[in-house]
Amino acid sequence: MSPSDIYGRKINYLRLSVTDRCNFRCSYCMPASGIKKRAHADILSYEQLHRIAEAAVDIGVEKIRITGGEPLVRKGMPGFLAGLKRIPGLKKLVLTTNGVFLGEMAGELRDAGVESVNISLDSLRPDVFSRITRRGDLSRVLAGIAAAERAGFEHIKLNMVVMRGVNDAEVLDFAAMTLDKPLKVRFIEYMPTLKERNWQSFMVPGDELLSRLSKRYRLQKVTNDALDGPAVYYRIDGAAGTLGFITPISSHFCQNCNRIRVTSSGTVKSCLFDDGTTSLKPFLENGDDAGLRETLRQVAGMKPHRHMFMSREADNHSFTMSQIGG
């Protein structure tokens, strides 16, 4: 049975980061200069990550998402993923990526047992895409999406972080991608993880996006799958795919949050904005699988009622998503 927190939420989803490294420098994720990379010795081995995954499934986790940084920059990923897929009781194994390496790896990942991929795609315009990612090649990402389609993933989700005055003029273009293909295009509100000045000016509320789209299309609400994340889904009338709205700022979804996170260095967090420093490394180093399970269960049980995005207490807290696992 999955653990529950003190608010009665069933915690059945683990986001497991395998690296803090990334081949992009997205403006909303990290500073232009990048981050101070952790030493290789500080990053968990595949064996350690597998043990964490096993312990999580043992306490009732049913879905694992592999994240980074960019997980596909780490060598040997298909073999690691195939091992995770064999864990008894794991119902869903999914992956988040920027898509750069999908063109060459999509088939291997699907063969390893990955069921769906989330692909970050913040613009369909090469110049805007390059400006947001600071080094990305849009053509490689689009080729990666095409390769994922050919590989037969059950779900392909395209995640667009919407930023006013940067890429919000493309919302209708993204929505049109769902008309003929069974893609899930998801619009994500801009989050102030770096705490930059005037971050509010970039944030486009989900309700505003829904209103814009409703003026062009007739939308029908779609019921979420039990293991889905926080997106609220709609379908354009007659479309093959769906549109998702992820609204952590304007309408926090904490009451339905079902996840915990483990960073690539072994810190377990009950929330993206959890300042906690609970490390799983002592249990991994001592071969204490019972302690590993109990610590994961305790952290899951202590999830906060809601995140503190807008609070005064959070004003000075900033972090890069690649360090935690976006």
Residue frames relative to the residue before (quaternion, step in Angstrom):
aa qw qx qy qz dx dy dz
M 1.0000 0.0000 0.0000 0.0000 0.00 0.00 0.00
S 0.4905 -0.6694 0.4745 0.2936 3.56 -0.94 0.89
P 0.5058 -0.6427 0.4701 0.3318 3.61 -1.03 0.69
S 0.2239 -0.7459 0.6093 0.1494 3.55 -1.22 0.52
D 0.3957 -0.6965 0.5327 0.2731 3.56 -1.12 0.58
I 0.7313 -0.4457 0.2817 0.4327 3.57 -1.28 0.04
Y 0.6685 0.4691 -0.2972 0.4947 3.59 1.28 -0.22
G 0.5916 -0.6306 0.3392 0.3705 3.56 1.28 0.24
R 0.4607 0.6730 -0.4606 0.3504 3.58 1.24 0.21
K 0.3741 -0.7182 0.5467 0.2128 3.58 -0.95 0.92
I 0.1845 -0.8039 0.5608 0.0722 3.59 -0.58 1.17
N 0.1584 0.8236 -0.5192 0.1644 3.56 -0.19 1.31
Y 0.6592 0.4856 -0.2659 0.5088 3.58 1.29 0.31
L 0.0706 -0.7931 0.6049 0.0072 3.57 -0.79 1.08
R 0.1718 -0.7319 0.6504 0.1083 3.54 -0.99 0.94
L 0.0794 -0.8318 0.5483 -0.0350 3.54 -0.42 1.30
S 0.2101 -0.7961 0.5590 0.0980 3.58 -0.47 1.22
V 0.2203 -0.8018 0.5451 0.1068 3.58 -0.90 0.92
T 0.7991 0.0487 -0.0354 0.5982 3.61 1.25 -0.16
D 0.3479 -0.7037 0.5685 0.2460 3.56 -1.25 0.43
R 0.5549 0.6285 -0.3814 0.3895 3.59 1.28 -0.05
C 0.0015 0.7888 -0.6142 0.0208 3.54 -1.17 0.69
N 0.3911 -0.7233 0.5202 0.2307 3.55 -1.11 0.67
F 0.6317 0.4276 -0.3486 0.5446 3.59 1.30 0.29
R 0.2088 -0.7329 0.6251 0.1690 3.56 -1.36 0.14
C 0.0258 -0.8592 0.5107 0.0148 3.56 0.83 1.01
S 0.5729 -0.6641 0.3726 0.3031 3.53 -0.88 1.05
Y 0.7190 0.4297 -0.2567 0.4822 3.61 1.06 -0.65
C 0.6763 0.5220 -0.2691 0.4446 3.57 1.30 -0.24
M 0.8088 -0.0691 0.0796 0.5785 3.58 0.94 -0.83
P 0.6213 -0.5382 0.3990 0.4064 3.58 -1.21 0.38
A 0.6636 -0.5215 0.3612 0.3964 3.57 -1.25 0.48
S 0.6695 0.5031 -0.2907 0.4627 3.57 1.12 -0.66
G 0.5197 -0.6258 0.4220 0.4003 3.58 1.27 -0.15
I 0.4806 -0.6427 0.5044 0.3187 3.55 -1.26 -0.35
K 0.5480 -0.5543 0.4873 0.3936 3.54 -1.29 0.21
K 0.3251 -0.7802 0.5055 0.1736 3.55 -0.44 1.23
R 0.4856 -0.6351 0.5108 0.3162 3.53 -1.11 0.68
A 0.5480 -0.5920 0.4707 0.3572 3.55 -1.15 0.60
H 0.6213 -0.5594 0.3886 0.3873 3.58 -1.10 0.66
A 0.6380 0.5489 -0.3283 0.4288 3.59 1.04 -0.75
D 0.6623 0.5095 -0.3030 0.4583 3.59 1.20 -0.48
I 0.6161 0.5410 -0.3423 0.4588 3.58 1.25 -0.34
L 0.5072 -0.6647 0.4528 0.3097 3.57 -0.90 0.89
S 0.4732 -0.6476 0.5196 0.2946 3.54 -1.14 0.69
Y 0.6527 -0.4904 0.3853 0.4302 3.57 -1.25 0.25
E 0.6234 0.5415 -0.3437 0.4472 3.58 1.01 -0.75
Q 0.6695 0.4912 -0.2993 0.4700 3.59 0.95 -0.87
L 0.6434 0.5142 -0.3201 0.4681 3.57 0.99 -0.84
H 0.6327 0.5255 -0.3279 0.4648 3.58 1.03 -0.78
R 0.6503 0.5127 -0.3251 0.4567 3.60 0.95 -0.81
I 0.6227 0.5191 -0.3417 0.4754 3.59 1.03 -0.73
A 0.6500 0.5173 -0.3161 0.4582 3.57 0.92 -0.89
E 0.6492 0.5119 -0.3177 0.4642 3.59 0.94 -0.86
A 0.6577 0.5083 -0.3092 0.4621 3.58 0.94 -0.90
A 0.6455 0.5249 -0.3192 0.4538 3.57 1.00 -0.83
V 0.6635 0.4828 -0.3075 0.4818 3.58 0.94 -0.86
D 0.6054 0.5713 -0.3495 0.4300 3.59 1.06 -0.73
I 0.7384 0.3899 -0.2372 0.4964 3.61 1.03 -0.71
G 0.7360 -0.4707 0.2231 0.4324 3.59 1.25 0.24
V 0.4287 0.6685 -0.4940 0.3539 3.60 1.22 0.18
E 0.1931 -0.8141 0.5439 0.0647 3.56 -0.87 1.01
K 0.7694 0.2470 -0.1208 0.5766 3.57 1.24 -0.47
I 0.0546 -0.7773 0.6264 0.0204 3.57 -0.96 0.92
R 0.1201 -0.7613 0.6344 0.0592 3.52 -0.97 0.97
I 0.2698 -0.7509 0.5844 0.1475 3.56 -0.84 1.02
T 0.0166 -0.8116 0.5811 -0.0579 3.56 -0.77 1.12
G 0.2725 -0.7139 0.6046 0.2247 3.55 -1.36 -0.16
G 0.3587 0.1451 0.8787 0.2797 1.67 -1.68 -1.86
E 0.5971 -0.4896 0.4523 0.4463 3.48 -1.23 -0.68
P 0.3579 -0.7899 0.4461 0.2213 3.62 -0.20 1.22
L 0.6834 0.5196 -0.3064 0.4112 3.59 1.00 -0.69
V 0.5181 0.5911 -0.4528 0.4208 3.61 1.22 0.16
R 0.6189 0.5324 -0.3484 0.4605 3.59 1.23 -0.30
K 0.4358 -0.7215 0.4776 0.2479 3.56 -0.75 1.05
G 0.7945 0.3427 -0.2398 0.4403 3.54 -1.17 0.63
M 0.3251 0.7936 -0.4732 0.2015 3.58 1.24 0.21
P 0.6486 0.5271 -0.3672 0.4082 3.69 0.75 -0.78
G 0.6631 0.5008 -0.3085 0.4630 3.59 0.96 -0.83
F 0.6340 0.5240 -0.3205 0.4698 3.57 1.00 -0.81
L 0.6731 0.4999 -0.2916 0.4605 3.56 0.92 -0.93
A 0.6263 0.5338 -0.3395 0.4555 3.59 1.00 -0.77
G 0.6366 0.5241 -0.3228 0.4646 3.57 1.08 -0.71
L 0.6372 0.5173 -0.3259 0.4693 3.58 1.00 -0.79
K 0.6401 0.5564 -0.3269 0.4170 3.55 0.94 -0.90
R 0.6788 0.5014 -0.2904 0.4511 3.59 1.12 -0.59
I 0.4590 0.6770 -0.4645 0.3395 3.62 1.23 -0.05
P 0.4184 -0.7173 0.4902 0.2649 3.63 -0.61 1.05
G 0.7797 0.3317 -0.2527 0.4671 3.58 -0.90 0.93
L 0.5741 0.5651 -0.3926 0.4437 3.59 1.23 -0.26
K 0.2459 -0.8136 0.5155 0.1089 3.55 -0.63 1.14
K 0.8136 0.0874 -0.0212 0.5745 3.60 1.02 -0.76
L 0.0529 -0.7552 0.6532 0.0140 3.53 -1.02 0.97
V 0.0614 0.8136 -0.5669 0.1133 3.56 -0.51 1.22
L 0.2649 -0.7805 0.5595 0.0869 3.54 -1.27 0.48
T 0.1949 -0.7386 0.6310 0.1350 3.55 -1.17 0.72
T 0.0714 0.8055 -0.5782 0.1089 3.58 -0.85 0.98
N 0.4584 -0.6489 0.5104 0.3290 3.57 -1.25 0.27
G 0.5662 -0.6816 0.3349 0.3203 3.57 1.31 0.15
V 0.4635 0.7188 -0.4396 0.2743 3.60 1.21 -0.28
F 0.7755 0.3426 -0.1790 0.4992 3.60 0.94 -0.88
L 0.4293 0.7240 -0.4599 0.2826 3.60 1.22 0.00
G 0.5721 0.6184 -0.3839 0.3780 3.58 1.05 -0.69
E 0.7693 0.3320 -0.1732 0.5177 3.55 1.04 -0.78
M 0.7666 0.4024 -0.1898 0.4631 3.61 1.17 -0.47
A 0.4343 0.7419 -0.4501 0.2414 3.61 1.19 -0.32
G 0.6723 0.5066 -0.3062 0.4446 3.59 0.86 -0.92
E 0.6515 0.5152 -0.3073 0.4644 3.59 0.96 -0.88
L 0.6631 0.5130 -0.3052 0.4516 3.57 0.95 -0.87
R 0.6525 0.4955 -0.3130 0.4804 3.56 0.99 -0.81
D 0.6474 0.5125 -0.3156 0.4676 3.58 0.99 -0.80
A 0.6402 0.5354 -0.3192 0.4490 3.58 1.14 -0.63
G 0.6163 -0.5843 0.3355 0.4077 3.57 1.24 -0.27
V 0.4184 0.6768 -0.4930 0.3518 3.59 1.25 0.17
E 0.3102 -0.7989 0.4925 0.1513 3.57 -0.68 1.11
S 0.8136 -0.0006 0.0280 0.5807 3.56 0.98 -0.77
V 0.2229 -0.7645 0.5910 0.1288 3.54 -1.24 0.50
N 0.2296 -0.7073 0.6511 0.1519 3.52 -1.19 0.76
I 0.0873 -0.8124 0.5765 0.0059 3.57 -0.66 1.10
S 0.3552 -0.7258 0.5493 0.2128 3.57 -0.76 1.05
L 0.1443 0.7670 -0.6072 0.1490 3.56 -0.76 1.08
D 0.0665 -0.8659 0.4956 -0.0087 3.56 -0.08 1.30
S 0.7970 0.0669 -0.0714 0.5960 3.58 1.25 -0.05
L 0.3203 -0.7199 0.5837 0.1961 3.52 -1.27 0.57
R 0.6053 0.5256 -0.3440 0.4888 3.55 1.33 0.15
P 0.4990 -0.7077 0.4006 0.2995 3.63 -0.50 1.15
D 0.6845 0.4900 -0.3112 0.4409 3.60 0.87 -0.86
V 0.6640 0.4857 -0.3011 0.4822 3.58 0.98 -0.84
F 0.6281 0.5390 -0.3285 0.4551 3.58 0.97 -0.86
S 0.6662 0.5012 -0.2975 0.4652 3.57 0.91 -0.90
R 0.6574 0.5117 -0.3159 0.4542 3.58 1.01 -0.80
I 0.6709 0.4943 -0.3033 0.4621 3.60 0.95 -0.83
T 0.7624 0.3876 -0.2009 0.4776 3.58 0.82 -1.01
R 0.3305 -0.7894 0.4385 0.2745 3.55 1.39 -0.35
R 0.8213 0.0683 -0.0638 0.5628 3.61 1.18 0.04
G 0.5124 0.7003 -0.3922 0.3052 3.61 1.24 -0.11
D 0.2936 -0.7187 0.6072 0.1692 3.53 -1.27 0.63
L 0.3775 -0.7655 0.4765 0.2110 3.58 -0.30 1.27
S 0.6351 0.5571 -0.3503 0.4044 3.60 0.92 -0.82
R 0.6468 0.5139 -0.3268 0.4592 3.61 1.04 -0.71
V 0.6462 0.5089 -0.3242 0.4673 3.58 1.02 -0.75
L 0.6538 0.5013 -0.3173 0.4696 3.59 0.94 -0.83
A 0.6267 0.5137 -0.3300 0.4842 3.58 1.08 -0.71
G 0.6336 0.5338 -0.3224 0.4579 3.58 1.07 -0.70
I 0.6309 0.5175 -0.3269 0.4767 3.57 1.03 -0.77
A 0.6481 0.5121 -0.3148 0.4675 3.58 0.96 -0.85
A 0.6469 0.5110 -0.3172 0.4688 3.59 1.03 -0.78
A 0.6315 0.5244 -0.3312 0.4653 3.58 1.03 -0.73
E 0.6221 0.5292 -0.3364 0.4688 3.58 1.04 -0.73
R 0.6757 0.4926 -0.2929 0.4637 3.58 0.91 -0.90
A 0.6582 0.5307 -0.3056 0.4379 3.58 1.08 -0.75
G 0.4679 -0.7360 0.4000 0.2818 3.59 1.24 -0.24
F 0.2079 0.7799 -0.5599 0.1870 3.59 0.99 0.73
E 0.5516 -0.6359 0.4293 0.3272 3.56 -1.01 0.83
H 0.7928 0.0362 -0.0009 0.6084 3.57 1.03 -0.80
I 0.0682 -0.7428 0.6642 0.0493 3.55 -1.09 0.82
K 0.0750 -0.8095 0.5822 -0.0117 3.55 -0.54 1.25
L 0.1807 -0.7726 0.6031 0.0822 3.55 -0.87 1.01
N 0.1697 -0.8200 0.5442 0.0518 3.56 -0.51 1.21
M 0.0569 -0.7947 0.6042 -0.0116 3.56 -0.66 1.16
V 0.2232 -0.7304 0.6311 0.1355 3.59 -0.72 1.08
V 0.2384 -0.8136 0.5188 0.1104 3.56 -0.38 1.25
M 0.0231 -0.8044 0.5923 -0.0397 3.57 -0.76 1.11
R 0.4420 -0.7185 0.4747 0.2513 3.54 -0.65 1.14
G 0.8235 0.2003 -0.1731 0.5019 3.52 -0.88 0.99
V 0.6721 0.4510 -0.2901 0.5106 3.57 1.30 -0.04
N 0.8260 -0.0892 0.1005 0.5474 3.57 0.62 -1.14
D 0.4349 0.7331 -0.4535 0.2604 3.62 1.22 -0.01
A 0.5615 0.5956 -0.3940 0.4180 3.62 1.19 -0.29
E 0.6643 0.5209 -0.2934 0.4486 3.59 1.27 -0.28
V 0.3700 0.7671 -0.4729 0.2258 3.59 1.24 -0.04
L 0.6730 0.4850 -0.3067 0.4666 3.60 0.90 -0.83
D 0.6131 0.5434 -0.3466 0.4567 3.59 1.08 -0.68
F 0.6552 0.4988 -0.3080 0.4765 3.57 1.00 -0.82
A 0.6386 0.5312 -0.3317 0.4471 3.57 0.94 -0.85
A 0.6409 0.5480 -0.3223 0.4302 3.58 1.01 -0.81
M 0.5603 0.6157 -0.3882 0.3954 3.61 1.19 -0.43
T 0.6700 0.5066 -0.2986 0.4532 3.60 1.19 -0.47
L 0.4827 0.7066 -0.4312 0.2859 3.60 1.20 -0.27
D 0.8269 0.2268 -0.0779 0.5086 3.57 0.83 -1.00
K 0.7424 0.3303 -0.2042 0.5460 3.59 1.26 -0.22
P 0.4885 -0.6889 0.4520 0.2873 3.62 -1.04 0.73
L 0.2327 0.7815 -0.5347 0.2218 3.57 0.85 1.01
K 0.2657 -0.7023 0.6252 0.2129 3.54 -1.29 0.42
V 0.0987 -0.7870 0.6085 0.0223 3.57 -0.40 1.24
R 0.0732 -0.8291 0.5541 -0.0134 3.57 -0.65 1.12
F 0.2422 -0.7676 0.5848 0.1011 3.52 -0.84 1.10
I 0.1222 -0.8165 0.5642 0.0078 3.56 -0.63 1.19
E 0.4389 -0.6823 0.5155 0.2757 3.57 -0.86 0.94
Y 0.5460 -0.6154 0.4715 0.3176 3.54 -1.11 0.81
M 0.1462 -0.8024 0.5764 0.0507 3.58 -0.81 1.04
P 0.4132 -0.7509 0.4665 0.2187 3.61 -0.85 0.96
T 0.0744 0.8431 -0.5302 0.0495 3.60 0.73 0.95
L 0.7035 0.4260 -0.2603 0.5059 3.58 1.14 -0.60
K 0.3361 -0.7856 0.4591 0.2430 3.57 1.33 -0.09
E 0.2178 0.7917 -0.5425 0.1771 3.57 0.96 0.82
R 0.6280 -0.5563 0.3928 0.3765 3.54 -1.21 0.52
N 0.8511 0.1201 -0.1086 0.4994 3.57 -1.07 0.79
W 0.1959 0.8098 -0.5326 0.1489 3.60 1.06 0.66
Q 0.5710 0.6195 -0.3834 0.3783 3.59 1.12 -0.61
S 0.6120 0.5794 -0.3583 0.4018 3.60 1.09 -0.62
F 0.6588 0.5052 -0.3090 0.4640 3.60 1.21 -0.40
M 0.6390 0.5915 -0.3248 0.3692 3.57 1.11 -0.64
V 0.1234 -0.7649 0.6305 0.0467 3.57 -0.83 1.07
P 0.3817 -0.7545 0.4771 0.2398 3.64 -0.41 1.15
G 0.6117 -0.5797 0.4032 0.3568 3.54 -1.10 0.68
D 0.6304 0.5430 -0.3401 0.4382 3.59 1.00 -0.77
E 0.6335 0.5225 -0.3314 0.4646 3.57 1.06 -0.72
L 0.6460 0.5123 -0.3168 0.4688 3.57 0.99 -0.83
L 0.6476 0.5159 -0.3170 0.4626 3.56 0.95 -0.88
S 0.6437 0.5221 -0.3165 0.4615 3.58 1.01 -0.80
R 0.6371 0.5262 -0.3262 0.4591 3.59 0.96 -0.86
L 0.6997 0.4782 -0.2706 0.4566 3.56 0.87 -0.99
S 0.6412 0.5457 -0.3200 0.4344 3.56 1.07 -0.76
K 0.6053 0.5521 -0.3578 0.4481 3.57 1.18 -0.43
R 0.7145 0.4138 -0.2423 0.5095 3.57 1.22 -0.51
Y 0.8237 0.1668 -0.0377 0.5406 3.56 0.96 -0.93
R 0.4178 -0.6275 0.5784 0.3117 3.53 -1.31 0.34
L 0.1329 -0.8258 0.5477 0.0218 3.58 -0.61 1.17
Q 0.1303 -0.7682 0.6229 0.0698 3.54 -1.10 0.77
K 0.4495 -0.6933 0.4902 0.2775 3.59 -0.88 0.93
V 0.2147 -0.7755 0.5869 0.0900 3.55 -1.10 0.85
T 0.4597 -0.6857 0.4932 0.2743 3.58 -0.98 0.84
N 0.4291 -0.7093 0.5030 0.2444 3.56 -0.95 0.91
D 0.4975 -0.5879 0.5427 0.3351 3.51 -1.33 0.44
A 0.6383 -0.5735 0.3587 0.3675 3.59 -1.11 0.68
L 0.7522 0.3646 -0.2066 0.5084 3.61 1.06 -0.67
D 0.3829 0.7238 -0.4878 0.3027 3.59 1.24 0.26
G 0.5365 -0.6063 0.4816 0.3354 3.51 -1.30 0.33
P 0.7999 -0.3767 0.2248 0.4095 3.56 -1.25 -0.41
A 0.4696 0.7014 -0.4482 0.2943 3.62 1.17 -0.11
V 0.2577 -0.6922 0.6485 0.1839 3.52 -1.27 0.63
Y 0.2103 -0.8413 0.4936 0.0655 3.56 -0.61 1.17
Y 0.0749 -0.7489 0.6574 0.0366 3.51 -1.28 0.70
R 0.2161 -0.7465 0.6091 0.1582 3.53 -1.28 0.38
I 0.4232 -0.6477 0.5655 0.2858 3.54 -1.01 0.82
D 0.5806 -0.6151 0.3980 0.3552 3.55 -0.86 0.96
G 0.8421 0.1462 -0.1447 0.4986 3.56 -0.68 1.16
A 0.5201 0.6643 -0.4070 0.3502 3.60 1.26 -0.07
A 0.5207 -0.6419 0.4731 0.3050 3.56 -1.23 0.55
G 0.7762 0.3106 -0.1538 0.5266 3.57 1.10 -0.72
T 0.4266 -0.6950 0.5213 0.2513 3.56 -1.31 -0.21
L 0.3374 -0.7020 0.5920 0.2072 3.52 -1.37 0.33
G 0.1219 -0.7990 0.5859 0.0584 3.57 -0.89 0.93
F 0.1776 -0.7652 0.6116 0.0942 3.55 -1.15 0.67
I 0.0751 -0.7848 0.6151 -0.0012 3.56 -0.72 1.14
T 0.0246 -0.8640 0.4945 -0.0913 3.55 -0.29 1.34
P 0.0070 -0.8509 0.5251 -0.0082 3.62 0.50 1.12
I 0.6965 0.4658 -0.2801 0.4685 3.61 1.14 -0.51
S 0.7742 0.3812 -0.2101 0.4596 3.57 0.56 -1.14
S 0.7988 0.0254 0.0145 0.6009 3.58 1.09 -0.61
H 0.1968 -0.8305 0.5074 0.1192 3.53 0.33 1.28
F 0.3091 -0.7765 0.5328 0.1326 3.55 -1.03 0.89
C 0.2525 0.8319 -0.4716 0.1478 3.55 1.27 0.37
Q 0.6022 0.5894 -0.3687 0.3924 3.59 1.05 -0.66
N 0.7455 0.3563 -0.2102 0.5226 3.58 1.21 -0.43
C 0.3924 0.7455 -0.4732 0.2575 3.59 1.24 0.09
N 0.0956 -0.8265 0.5548 -0.0009 3.56 -0.83 1.04
R 0.6343 0.5964 -0.2851 0.4008 3.59 1.24 0.27
I 0.1182 -0.7027 0.6865 0.1445 3.46 -1.44 0.30
R 0.2905 -0.7616 0.5614 0.1427 3.57 -1.27 0.41
V 0.0904 -0.7478 0.6520 0.0869 3.53 -1.23 0.59
T 0.3581 -0.7454 0.5254 0.2005 3.56 -0.77 1.05
S 0.6671 -0.5226 0.3574 0.3926 3.56 -1.28 0.33
S 0.6854 0.4446 -0.2874 0.4999 3.59 1.24 -0.29
G 0.6481 -0.5914 0.2972 0.3767 3.57 1.27 0.24
T 0.4897 0.6299 -0.4597 0.3900 3.60 1.19 0.32
V 0.2246 -0.7763 0.5764 0.1211 3.57 -0.85 0.96
K 0.0883 -0.8073 0.5835 -0.0050 3.55 -0.90 1.01
S 0.4026 -0.7230 0.5143 0.2250 3.54 -1.01 0.82
C 0.7786 0.1187 -0.0362 0.6151 3.57 1.30 -0.37
L 0.6251 -0.5366 0.4044 0.3971 3.58 -1.14 0.57
F 0.7652 0.3554 -0.1753 0.5074 3.59 1.05 -0.78
D 0.3572 0.7283 -0.4895 0.3199 3.54 1.26 0.47
D 0.2950 -0.7654 0.5489 0.1608 3.59 -0.77 1.06
G 0.3938 0.7669 -0.4443 0.2437 3.56 1.29 -0.08
T 0.2419 -0.7824 0.5637 0.1072 3.55 -1.16 0.64
T 0.2488 0.7845 -0.5312 0.2012 3.59 1.06 0.67
S 0.1404 -0.8130 0.5634 0.0437 3.56 -0.56 1.18
L 0.3427 -0.7359 0.5529 0.1878 3.53 -1.07 0.84
K 0.4509 0.7344 -0.4306 0.2684 3.59 1.23 -0.23
P 0.6356 0.5310 -0.3676 0.4229 3.66 0.86 -0.74
F 0.6672 0.4892 -0.3058 0.4712 3.60 1.00 -0.76
L 0.6376 0.5208 -0.3234 0.4665 3.56 1.07 -0.74
E 0.6935 0.4870 -0.2765 0.4532 3.56 0.94 -0.91
N 0.7292 0.4178 -0.2286 0.4914 3.58 1.13 -0.67
G 0.4584 -0.6958 0.4439 0.3297 3.59 1.26 0.00
D 0.4302 0.7176 -0.4404 0.3255 3.57 1.22 0.52
D 0.1060 -0.8333 0.5410 0.0400 3.59 0.23 1.24
A 0.6047 0.5465 -0.3598 0.4541 3.59 1.10 -0.62
G 0.6547 0.4991 -0.3042 0.4793 3.59 1.02 -0.81
L 0.6052 0.5565 -0.3391 0.4573 3.54 1.11 -0.74
R 0.6779 0.4863 -0.2900 0.4689 3.56 0.86 -0.96
E 0.6807 0.5009 -0.2992 0.4430 3.57 0.88 -0.93
T 0.6453 0.5136 -0.3262 0.4618 3.60 1.01 -0.77
L 0.6359 0.5102 -0.3269 0.4780 3.59 0.97 -0.81
R 0.6542 0.5120 -0.3147 0.4592 3.58 0.96 -0.84
Q 0.6611 0.5098 -0.3084 0.4561 3.59 0.97 -0.85
V 0.6581 0.4986 -0.3150 0.4680 3.59 0.91 -0.88
A 0.6319 0.5229 -0.3323 0.4657 3.59 0.98 -0.81
G 0.6890 0.5010 -0.2807 0.4421 3.57 0.97 -0.83
M 0.7168 0.4473 -0.2464 0.4749 3.58 1.21 -0.45
K 0.2533 0.7821 -0.5359 0.1925 3.61 1.15 0.42
P 0.4672 -0.6714 0.4846 0.3099 3.60 -0.94 0.79
H 0.6429 -0.5355 0.3800 0.3944 3.55 -1.21 0.49
R 0.7776 -0.1251 0.0997 0.6080 3.57 1.06 -0.76
H 0.5837 -0.5702 0.4318 0.3844 3.57 -1.25 0.35
M 0.4174 -0.7216 0.5109 0.2101 3.56 -1.30 0.41
F 0.0757 0.8522 -0.5126 0.0729 3.57 1.14 0.71
M 0.8233 0.3074 -0.1187 0.4621 3.52 0.66 -1.16
S 0.5204 0.6724 -0.4086 0.3317 3.59 1.23 0.01
R 0.6140 -0.5350 0.4259 0.3942 3.54 -1.26 0.38
E 0.6162 0.5747 -0.3442 0.4141 3.55 1.06 -0.80
A 0.7137 0.4617 -0.2562 0.4603 3.58 1.09 -0.68
D 0.4296 0.7597 -0.4342 0.2232 3.58 1.25 -0.25
N 0.7757 0.3539 -0.1923 0.4858 3.58 0.98 -0.75
H 0.5666 0.6018 -0.3787 0.4165 3.56 1.28 0.07
S 0.1165 0.7840 -0.6020 0.0967 3.55 -0.61 1.12
F 0.0116 0.7864 -0.6171 0.0252 3.57 -1.21 0.48
T 0.4063 -0.6647 0.5539 0.2938 3.53 -1.28 0.23
M 0.5442 -0.6538 0.4229 0.3122 3.53 -0.92 0.96
S 0.6337 0.5596 -0.3459 0.4071 3.59 1.01 -0.73
Q 0.6360 0.5337 -0.3341 0.4461 3.58 1.15 -0.52
I 0.7308 0.4118 -0.2264 0.4950 3.58 1.13 -0.62
G 0.4908 -0.6039 0.4726 0.4137 3.55 1.00 -0.86
G 0.2610 -0.8465 0.4471 0.1240 3.53 0.14 1.36
